[in-house]
């Protein structure tokens, strides 16, 4: 699979969830104090993302 979510701990001790495609970071979340916070963000993106509207503000 070329795309995946990755949870990493940053140098300041916060956890961030990254979405990667072919090892390129496409987007990432804010920092969370716990790994479960980052996992909750991933779960929310998976649940709510497919039906999200797209707004063109150009």
Secondary structure, DSSP 8 states (H G I E B T S, - for coil): --EEEEEEE-TTS-EEEEEEETTEEEEE---BSSHHHHHHHHHHHHHHSTT-------
